[in-house]
Amino acid sequence: MVTVERIGGLRVVIYPNDHRPAHVHVIGKGYEAVFRLNCPKGPPALRENYGFPATELARIKATLVEKTALFCAEWRRIHGLP
């Protein structure tokens, strides 16, 4: 797993052998959420949530929206895509 960003104490990660469509895992505090990136322009959308409260999900999503292009570029780089 590659950590591509930190949001407070949370890690935004991409798994090198993971499946499409492009997505990130947000991990921390014993919780995990998965967001589809909807590359290239987003917006990211929550796919799965394992324990994050709604207020935390909103904060995470706001950061993902701001950096969608970065995460899409990292997904392509990590998976060897043009």
MISEZA-19695 format. One record per atom (N, C-alpha, C, O): residue number from 1; x, z, y; atom name. Coordinates in steps of 0.05 Angstrom, whole numbers, padded with zeros to 5 digits, always signed. Atoms other than C-alpha are relative to their C-alpha. Example, Ala and Ser with C-alpha at 12.3 -4.5 7.8 and 13.67 -1.06 7.14 Angstrom:
2
node num = 1	px = +00018	pz = +00000	py = -00024	atome = N;
node num = 1	px = +00246	pz = +00156	py = -00090	atome = CA;
node num = 1	px = +00018	pz = +00000	py = +00024	atome = C;
node num = 1	px = +00039	pz = +00013	py = +00024	atome = O;
node num = 2	px = -00016	pz = -00001	py = -00024	atome = N;
node num = 2	px = +00273	pz = +00143	py = -00021	atome = CA;
node num = 2	px = -00015	pz = +00014	py = +00022	atome = C;
node num = 2	px = -00005	pz = +00018	py = +00044	atome = O;
end
This chain:
82
node num = 1	px = +00017	pz = +00000	py = -00023	atome = N;
node num = 1	px = +00000	pz = +00000	py = +00000	atome = CA;
node num = 1	px = +00018	pz = +00000	py = +00025	atome = C;
node num = 1	px = +00039	pz = +00013	py = +00025	atome = O;
node num = 2	px = -00015	pz = +00002	py = -00025	atome = N;
node num = 2	px = +00025	pz = -00017	py = +00070	atome = CA;
node num = 2	px = -00017	pz = +00013	py = +00022	atome = C;
node num = 2	px = -00039	pz = +00004	py = +00027	atome = O;
node num = 3	px = +00013	pz = -00012	py = -00024	atome = N;
node num = 3	px = +00007	pz = +00027	py = +00129	atome = CA;
node num = 3	px = +00005	pz = -00018	py = +00023	atome = C;
node num = 3	px = +00028	pz = -00022	py = +00031	atome = O;
node num = 4	px = -00003	pz = +00018	py = -00023	atome = N;
node num = 4	px = -00007	pz = -00020	py = +00187	atome = CA;
node num = 4	px = -00007	pz = +00012	py = +00026	atome = C;
node num = 4	px = -00002	pz = +00000	py = +00047	atome = O;
node num = 5	px = +00007	pz = -00014	py = -00025	atome = N;
node num = 5	px = -00033	pz = +00030	py = +00238	atome = CA;
node num = 5	px = -00007	pz = +00029	py = -00007	atome = C;
node num = 5	px = -00013	pz = +00035	py = -00030	atome = O;
node num = 6	px = +00009	pz = -00028	py = +00003	atome = N;
node num = 6	px = -00047	pz = +00103	py = +00249	atome = CA;
node num = 6	px = -00020	pz = +00005	py = +00022	atome = C;
node num = 6	px = -00017	pz = -00003	py = +00045	atome = O;
node num = 7	px = +00021	pz = -00008	py = -00019	atome = N;
node num = 7	px = -00110	pz = +00129	py = +00282	atome = CA;
node num = 7	px = -00001	pz = +00030	py = -00001	atome = C;
node num = 7	px = -00014	pz = +00042	py = -00019	atome = O;
node num = 8	px = -00002	pz = -00029	py = +00002	atome = N;
node num = 8	px = -00096	pz = +00201	py = +00298	atome = CA;
node num = 8	px = +00015	pz = +00007	py = -00026	atome = C;
node num = 8	px = +00037	pz = -00003	py = -00031	atome = O;
node num = 9	px = -00012	pz = -00007	py = +00025	atome = N;
node num = 9	px = -00081	pz = +00232	py = +00230	atome = CA;
node num = 9	px = -00007	pz = -00018	py = -00023	atome = C;
node num = 9	px = -00001	pz = -00012	py = -00046	atome = O;
node num = 10	px = +00009	pz = +00019	py = +00021	atome = N;
node num = 10	px = -00111	pz = +00173	py = +00192	atome = CA;
node num = 10	px = +00019	pz = -00023	py = -00003	atome = C;
node num = 10	px = +00032	pz = -00031	py = +00016	atome = O;
node num = 11	px = -00016	pz = +00024	py = +00005	atome = N;
node num = 11	px = -00075	pz = +00114	py = +00160	atome = CA;
node num = 11	px = -00018	pz = -00023	py = -00005	atome = C;
node num = 11	px = -00038	pz = -00021	py = -00019	atome = O;
node num = 12	px = +00013	pz = +00025	py = +00006	atome = N;
node num = 12	px = -00100	pz = +00043	py = +00162	atome = CA;
node num = 12	px = +00018	pz = -00016	py = -00018	atome = C;
node num = 12	px = +00041	pz = -00022	py = -00010	atome = O;
node num = 13	px = -00018	pz = +00012	py = +00020	atome = N;
node num = 13	px = -00073	pz = +00009	py = +00100	atome = CA;
node num = 13	px = -00012	pz = -00025	py = -00011	atome = C;
node num = 13	px = -00036	pz = -00030	py = -00011	atome = O;
node num = 14	px = +00007	pz = +00025	py = +00014	atome = N;
node num = 14	px = -00074	pz = -00058	py = +00066	atome = CA;
node num = 14	px = +00016	pz = +00001	py = -00027	atome = C;
node num = 14	px = +00040	pz = +00005	py = -00027	atome = O;
node num = 15	px = -00013	pz = +00001	py = +00026	atome = N;
node num = 15	px = -00059	pz = -00063	py = -00009	atome = CA;
node num = 15	px = +00009	pz = -00029	py = -00005	atome = C;
node num = 15	px = -00007	pz = -00047	py = -00003	atome = O;
node num = 16	px = -00010	pz = +00028	py = +00004	atome = N;
node num = 16	px = -00014	pz = -00123	py = -00026	atome = CA;
node num = 16	px = -00014	pz = -00015	py = -00022	atome = C;
node num = 16	px = -00016	pz = -00040	py = -00019	atome = O;
node num = 17	px = +00013	pz = +00014	py = +00023	atome = N;
node num = 17	px = -00050	pz = -00139	py = -00091	atome = CA;
node num = 17	px = -00030	pz = +00001	py = +00002	atome = C;
node num = 17	px = -00044	pz = -00003	py = -00019	atome = O;
node num = 18	px = +00029	pz = -00004	py = -00003	atome = N;
node num = 18	px = -00120	pz = -00129	py = -00063	atome = CA;
node num = 18	px = -00014	pz = -00027	py = +00002	atome = C;
node num = 18	px = -00002	pz = -00048	py = +00006	atome = O;
node num = 19	px = +00017	pz = +00024	py = +00001	atome = N;
node num = 19	px = -00177	pz = -00180	py = -00065	atome = CA;
node num = 19	px = -00009	pz = -00008	py = +00028	atome = C;
node num = 19	px = -00007	pz = +00007	py = +00047	atome = O;
node num = 20	px = +00013	pz = +00010	py = -00025	atome = N;
node num = 20	px = -00209	pz = -00222	py = -00010	atome = CA;
node num = 20	px = -00029	pz = +00009	py = -00001	atome = C;
node num = 20	px = -00039	pz = +00016	py = -00023	atome = O;
node num = 21	px = -00008	pz = +00008	py = -00027	atome = N;
node num = 21	px = -00244	pz = -00220	py = +00038	atome = CA;
node num = 21	px = +00018	pz = +00021	py = +00012	atome = C;
node num = 21	px = +00021	pz = +00043	py = +00002	atome = O;
node num = 22	px = -00019	pz = -00018	py = -00014	atome = N;
node num = 22	px = -00194	pz = -00189	py = +00086	atome = CA;
node num = 22	px = -00014	pz = +00026	py = +00007	atome = C;
node num = 22	px = -00036	pz = +00026	py = +00018	atome = O;
node num = 23	px = +00011	pz = -00026	py = -00006	atome = N;
node num = 23	px = -00205	pz = -00115	py = +00093	atome = CA;
node num = 23	px = +00022	pz = +00021	py = +00002	atome = C;
node num = 23	px = +00044	pz = +00016	py = -00007	atome = O;
node num = 24	px = -00019	pz = -00022	py = -00002	atome = N;
node num = 24	px = -00170	pz = -00049	py = +00109	atome = CA;
node num = 24	px = -00013	pz = +00025	py = -00012	atome = C;
node num = 24	px = -00038	pz = +00028	py = -00011	atome = O;
node num = 25	px = +00009	pz = -00026	py = +00009	atome = N;
node num = 25	px = -00175	pz = +00020	py = +00079	atome = CA;
node num = 25	px = +00010	pz = +00020	py = +00021	atome = C;
node num = 25	px = +00033	pz = +00019	py = +00030	atome = O;
node num = 26	px = -00007	pz = -00021	py = -00018	atome = N;
node num = 26	px = -00175	pz = +00079	py = +00126	atome = CA;
node num = 26	px = -00001	pz = +00026	py = -00016	atome = C;
node num = 26	px = -00021	pz = +00034	py = -00027	atome = O;
node num = 27	px = -00004	pz = -00022	py = +00018	atome = N;
node num = 27	px = -00149	pz = +00141	py = +00091	atome = CA;
node num = 27	px = +00009	pz = +00025	py = +00016	atome = C;
node num = 27	px = +00027	pz = +00023	py = +00033	atome = O;
node num = 28	px = -00009	pz = -00024	py = -00012	atome = N;
node num = 28	px = -00142	pz = +00213	py = +00113	atome = CA;
node num = 28	px = -00020	pz = +00023	py = -00003	atome = C;
node num = 28	px = -00044	pz = +00018	py = -00007	atome = O;
node num = 29	px = +00018	pz = -00024	py = +00001	atome = N;
node num = 29	px = -00170	pz = +00284	py = +00111	atome = CA;
node num = 29	px = -00016	pz = +00001	py = -00025	atome = C;
node num = 29	px = -00038	pz = +00013	py = -00025	atome = O;
node num = 30	px = +00014	pz = +00000	py = +00025	atome = N;
node num = 30	px = -00191	pz = +00273	py = +00039	atome = CA;
node num = 30	px = -00023	pz = -00020	py = -00001	atome = C;
node num = 30	px = -00039	pz = -00020	py = -00020	atome = O;
node num = 31	px = +00021	pz = +00021	py = -00002	atome = N;
node num = 31	px = -00237	pz = +00215	py = +00060	atome = CA;
node num = 31	px = +00013	pz = -00027	py = -00001	atome = C;
node num = 31	px = +00037	pz = -00031	py = +00003	atome = O;
node num = 32	px = -00008	pz = +00028	py = -00002	atome = N;
node num = 32	px = -00233	pz = +00140	py = +00055	atome = CA;
node num = 32	px = -00023	pz = -00017	py = +00008	atome = C;
node num = 32	px = -00046	pz = -00013	py = -00001	atome = O;
node num = 33	px = +00020	pz = +00020	py = -00007	atome = N;
node num = 33	px = -00271	pz = +00082	py = +00086	atome = CA;
node num = 33	px = +00014	pz = -00027	py = -00002	atome = C;
node num = 33	px = +00038	pz = -00030	py = +00002	atome = O;
node num = 34	px = -00010	pz = +00028	py = +00002	atome = N;
node num = 34	px = -00264	pz = +00007	py = +00075	atome = CA;
node num = 34	px = -00016	pz = -00016	py = +00020	atome = C;
node num = 34	px = -00040	pz = -00016	py = +00020	atome = O;
node num = 35	px = +00012	pz = +00017	py = -00020	atome = N;
node num = 35	px = -00278	pz = -00042	py = +00131	atome = CA;
node num = 35	px = +00008	pz = -00029	py = -00005	atome = C;
node num = 35	px = +00032	pz = -00035	py = -00007	atome = O;
node num = 36	px = -00005	pz = +00029	py = +00000	atome = N;
node num = 36	px = -00285	pz = -00118	py = +00123	atome = CA;
node num = 36	px = +00009	pz = -00007	py = +00028	atome = C;
node num = 36	px = -00002	pz = +00002	py = +00048	atome = O;
node num = 37	px = -00010	pz = +00008	py = -00027	atome = N;
node num = 37	px = -00246	pz = -00150	py = +00180	atome = CA;
node num = 37	px = -00015	pz = -00023	py = +00012	atome = C;
node num = 37	px = -00015	pz = -00026	py = +00037	atome = O;
node num = 38	px = +00015	pz = +00024	py = -00010	atome = N;
node num = 38	px = -00288	pz = -00214	py = +00186	atome = CA;
node num = 38	px = +00019	pz = -00017	py = +00017	atome = C;
node num = 38	px = +00012	pz = -00024	py = +00040	atome = O;
node num = 39	px = -00021	pz = +00016	py = -00014	atome = N;
node num = 39	px = -00225	pz = -00252	py = +00206	atome = CA;
node num = 39	px = -00011	pz = -00028	py = +00006	atome = C;
node num = 39	px = -00027	pz = -00039	py = -00010	atome = O;
node num = 40	px = -00022	pz = -00009	py = -00017	atome = N;
node num = 40	px = -00205	pz = -00283	py = +00250	atome = CA;
node num = 40	px = -00009	pz = +00017	py = +00024	atome = C;
node num = 40	px = +00008	pz = +00031	py = +00036	atome = O;
node num = 41	px = +00008	pz = -00013	py = -00025	atome = N;
node num = 41	px = -00248	pz = -00253	py = +00306	atome = CA;
node num = 41	px = -00017	pz = +00025	py = -00003	atome = C;
node num = 41	px = -00023	pz = +00038	py = +00017	atome = O;
node num = 42	px = +00015	pz = -00024	py = +00004	atome = N;
node num = 42	px = -00287	pz = -00197	py = +00274	atome = CA;
node num = 42	px = -00029	pz = -00004	py = +00008	atome = C;
node num = 42	px = -00039	pz = -00026	py = +00009	atome = O;
node num = 43	px = -00010	pz = -00028	py = -00001	atome = N;
node num = 43	px = -00321	pz = -00152	py = +00287	atome = CA;
node num = 43	px = +00002	pz = +00012	py = -00028	atome = C;
node num = 43	px = -00012	pz = +00003	py = -00047	atome = O;
node num = 44	px = -00001	pz = -00013	py = +00026	atome = N;
node num = 44	px = -00301	pz = -00107	py = +00229	atome = CA;
node num = 44	px = -00026	pz = +00013	py = -00006	atome = C;
node num = 44	px = -00041	pz = +00022	py = +00011	atome = O;
node num = 45	px = +00025	pz = -00012	py = +00009	atome = N;
node num = 45	px = -00358	pz = -00080	py = +00188	atome = CA;
node num = 45	px = +00006	pz = +00019	py = -00023	atome = C;
node num = 45	px = +00022	pz = +00013	py = -00041	atome = O;
node num = 46	px = -00003	pz = -00020	py = +00021	atome = N;
node num = 46	px = -00362	pz = -00018	py = +00145	atome = CA;
node num = 46	px = -00011	pz = -00011	py = -00027	atome = C;
node num = 46	px = -00033	pz = -00020	py = -00028	atome = O;
node num = 47	px = +00008	pz = +00009	py = +00026	atome = N;
node num = 47	px = -00364	pz = -00036	py = +00071	atome = CA;
node num = 47	px = -00006	pz = +00025	py = -00018	atome = C;
node num = 47	px = -00025	pz = +00025	py = -00033	atome = O;
node num = 48	px = +00003	pz = -00024	py = +00016	atome = N;
node num = 48	px = -00355	pz = +00033	py = +00039	atome = CA;
node num = 48	px = +00009	pz = +00024	py = +00015	atome = C;
node num = 48	px = +00028	pz = +00022	py = +00031	atome = O;
node num = 49	px = -00009	pz = -00025	py = -00012	atome = N;
node num = 49	px = -00350	pz = +00104	py = +00062	atome = CA;
node num = 49	px = -00001	pz = +00022	py = -00020	atome = C;
node num = 49	px = -00021	pz = +00027	py = -00034	atome = O;
node num = 50	px = -00002	pz = -00022	py = +00019	atome = N;
node num = 50	px = -00327	pz = +00163	py = +00021	atome = CA;
node num = 50	px = +00006	pz = +00025	py = +00016	atome = C;
node num = 50	px = +00029	pz = +00035	py = +00016	atome = O;
node num = 51	px = -00002	pz = -00026	py = -00012	atome = N;
node num = 51	px = -00339	pz = +00224	py = +00064	atome = CA;
node num = 51	px = +00004	pz = +00002	py = +00030	atome = C;
node num = 51	px = +00000	pz = +00024	py = +00041	atome = O;
node num = 52	px = -00003	pz = -00002	py = -00029	atome = N;
node num = 52	px = -00325	pz = +00207	py = +00137	atome = CA;
node num = 52	px = -00027	pz = +00005	py = +00013	atome = C;
node num = 52	px = -00047	pz = -00008	py = +00006	atome = O;
node num = 53	px = +00025	pz = -00003	py = -00016	atome = N;
node num = 53	px = -00378	pz = +00233	py = +00185	atome = CA;
node num = 53	px = -00004	pz = -00023	py = +00019	atome = C;
node num = 53	px = +00015	pz = -00037	py = +00025	atome = O;
node num = 54	px = +00007	pz = +00023	py = -00016	atome = N;
node num = 54	px = -00413	pz = +00182	py = +00228	atome = CA;
node num = 54	px = +00016	pz = -00001	py = +00026	atome = C;
node num = 54	px = +00024	pz = -00023	py = +00035	atome = O;
node num = 55	px = -00015	pz = +00000	py = -00025	atome = N;
node num = 55	px = -00377	pz = +00204	py = +00292	atome = CA;
node num = 55	px = +00029	pz = -00010	py = -00005	atome = C;
node num = 55	px = +00040	pz = -00025	py = +00012	atome = O;
node num = 56	px = -00027	pz = +00009	py = +00006	atome = N;
node num = 56	px = -00309	pz = +00192	py = +00259	atome = CA;
node num = 56	px = +00000	pz = -00030	py = -00007	atome = C;
node num = 56	px = +00018	pz = -00044	py = +00001	atome = O;
node num = 57	px = +00002	pz = +00029	py = +00006	atome = N;
node num = 57	px = -00331	pz = +00124	py = +00232	atome = CA;
node num = 57	px = -00002	pz = -00016	py = +00026	atome = C;
node num = 57	px = +00010	pz = -00038	py = +00028	atome = O;
node num = 58	px = +00003	pz = +00015	py = -00026	atome = N;
node num = 58	px = -00351	pz = +00103	py = +00303	atome = CA;
node num = 58	px = +00027	pz = -00001	py = +00014	atome = C;
node num = 58	px = +00034	pz = -00022	py = +00025	atome = O;
node num = 59	px = -00026	pz = -00001	py = -00013	atome = N;
node num = 59	px = -00282	pz = +00124	py = +00329	atome = CA;
node num = 59	px = +00019	pz = -00020	py = -00014	atome = C;
node num = 59	px = +00034	pz = -00034	py = -00002	atome = O;
node num = 60	px = -00017	pz = +00018	py = +00016	atome = N;
node num = 60	px = -00247	pz = +00086	py = +00272	atome = CA;
node num = 60	px = -00007	pz = -00029	py = +00006	atome = C;
node num = 60	px = +00010	pz = -00045	py = +00012	atome = O;
node num = 61	px = +00009	pz = +00028	py = -00004	atome = N;
node num = 61	px = -00289	pz = +00024	py = +00282	atome = CA;
node num = 61	px = +00008	pz = -00010	py = +00028	atome = C;
node num = 61	px = +00016	pz = -00033	py = +00031	atome = O;
node num = 62	px = -00008	pz = +00008	py = -00027	atome = N;
node num = 62	px = -00274	pz = +00023	py = +00357	atome = CA;
node num = 62	px = +00029	pz = -00008	py = +00001	atome = C;
node num = 62	px = +00036	pz = -00028	py = +00014	atome = O;
node num = 63	px = -00028	pz = +00007	py = +00002	atome = N;
node num = 63	px = -00200	pz = +00022	py = +00342	atome = CA;
node num = 63	px = +00004	pz = -00026	py = -00015	atome = C;
node num = 63	px = +00019	pz = -00043	py = -00007	atome = O;
node num = 64	px = -00003	pz = +00024	py = +00016	atome = N;
node num = 64	px = -00208	pz = -00032	py = +00289	atome = CA;
node num = 64	px = -00010	pz = -00024	py = +00017	atome = C;
node num = 64	px = +00003	pz = -00046	py = +00015	atome = O;
node num = 65	px = +00010	pz = +00022	py = -00017	atome = N;
node num = 65	px = -00249	pz = -00075	py = +00338	atome = CA;
node num = 65	px = +00022	pz = -00009	py = +00020	atome = C;
node num = 65	px = +00027	pz = -00032	py = +00024	atome = O;
node num = 66	px = -00021	pz = +00006	py = -00019	atome = N;
node num = 66	px = -00193	pz = -00070	py = +00390	atome = CA;
node num = 66	px = +00023	pz = -00015	py = -00012	atome = C;
node num = 66	px = +00036	pz = -00031	py = +00002	atome = O;
node num = 67	px = -00024	pz = +00011	py = +00013	atome = N;
node num = 67	px = -00140	pz = -00091	py = +00340	atome = CA;
node num = 67	px = -00006	pz = -00019	py = -00023	atome = C;
node num = 67	px = +00011	pz = -00023	py = -00041	atome = O;
node num = 68	px = +00008	pz = +00018	py = +00021	atome = N;
node num = 68	px = -00177	pz = -00141	py = +00296	atome = CA;
node num = 68	px = +00021	pz = -00021	py = -00005	atome = C;
node num = 68	px = +00028	pz = -00027	py = -00028	atome = O;
node num = 69	px = -00019	pz = +00022	py = +00003	atome = N;
node num = 69	px = -00128	pz = -00197	py = +00309	atome = CA;
node num = 69	px = +00026	pz = +00010	py = -00013	atome = C;
node num = 69	px = +00037	pz = -00004	py = -00030	atome = O;
node num = 70	px = -00024	pz = -00012	py = +00012	atome = N;
node num = 70	px = -00069	pz = -00152	py = +00291	atome = CA;
node num = 70	px = -00005	pz = +00004	py = -00030	atome = C;
node num = 70	px = +00012	pz = -00004	py = -00047	atome = O;
node num = 71	px = +00005	pz = -00005	py = +00028	atome = N;
node num = 71	px = -00101	pz = -00131	py = +00225	atome = CA;
node num = 71	px = -00004	pz = -00025	py = -00016	atome = C;
node num = 71	px = +00005	pz = -00027	py = -00039	atome = O;
node num = 72	px = +00002	pz = +00026	py = +00014	atome = N;
node num = 72	px = -00120	pz = -00202	py = +00207	atome = CA;
node num = 72	px = +00027	pz = -00013	py = -00005	atome = C;
node num = 72	px = +00032	pz = -00024	py = -00026	atome = O;
node num = 73	px = -00027	pz = +00011	py = +00002	atome = N;
node num = 73	px = -00049	pz = -00225	py = +00220	atome = CA;
node num = 73	px = +00016	pz = +00015	py = -00022	atome = C;
node num = 73	px = +00030	pz = +00003	py = -00037	atome = O;
node num = 74	px = -00014	pz = -00016	py = +00021	atome = N;
node num = 74	px = -00022	pz = -00167	py = +00177	atome = CA;
node num = 74	px = -00011	pz = -00007	py = -00027	atome = C;
node num = 74	px = +00005	pz = -00008	py = -00046	atome = O;
node num = 75	px = +00011	pz = +00007	py = +00026	atome = N;
node num = 75	px = -00070	pz = -00184	py = +00121	atome = CA;
node num = 75	px = +00012	pz = -00027	py = -00010	atome = C;
node num = 75	px = +00020	pz = -00029	py = -00033	atome = O;
node num = 76	px = -00012	pz = +00026	py = +00008	atome = N;
node num = 76	px = -00045	pz = -00257	py = +00121	atome = CA;
node num = 76	px = +00030	pz = +00004	py = -00007	atome = C;
node num = 76	px = +00039	pz = -00008	py = -00028	atome = O;
node num = 77	px = -00029	pz = -00003	py = +00006	atome = N;
node num = 77	px = +00028	pz = -00235	py = +00124	atome = CA;
node num = 77	px = +00004	pz = +00014	py = -00027	atome = C;
node num = 77	px = +00021	pz = +00006	py = -00043	atome = O;
node num = 78	px = -00004	pz = -00016	py = +00025	atome = N;
node num = 78	px = +00022	pz = -00183	py = +00068	atome = CA;
node num = 78	px = -00008	pz = -00017	py = -00025	atome = C;
node num = 78	px = +00004	pz = -00013	py = -00046	atome = O;
node num = 79	px = +00009	pz = +00016	py = +00023	atome = N;
node num = 79	px = -00015	pz = -00233	py = +00023	atome = CA;
node num = 79	px = +00012	pz = -00028	py = -00001	atome = C;
node num = 79	px = +00004	pz = -00044	py = -00017	atome = O;
node num = 80	px = -00015	pz = +00026	py = +00001	atome = N;
node num = 80	px = +00031	pz = -00292	py = +00039	atome = CA;
node num = 80	px = -00018	pz = -00023	py = +00007	atome = C;
node num = 80	px = -00014	pz = -00045	py = -00004	atome = O;
node num = 81	px = +00018	pz = +00021	py = -00008	atome = N;
node num = 81	px = -00024	pz = -00333	py = +00072	atome = CA;
node num = 81	px = +00009	pz = -00011	py = +00027	atome = C;
node num = 81	px = +00020	pz = +00003	py = +00044	atome = O;
node num = 82	px = -00007	pz = +00012	py = -00026	atome = N;
node num = 82	px = -00015	pz = -00382	py = +00130	atome = CA;
node num = 82	px = -00016	pz = +00011	py = +00023	atome = C;
node num = 82	px = -00013	pz = +00003	py = +00046	atome = O;
end
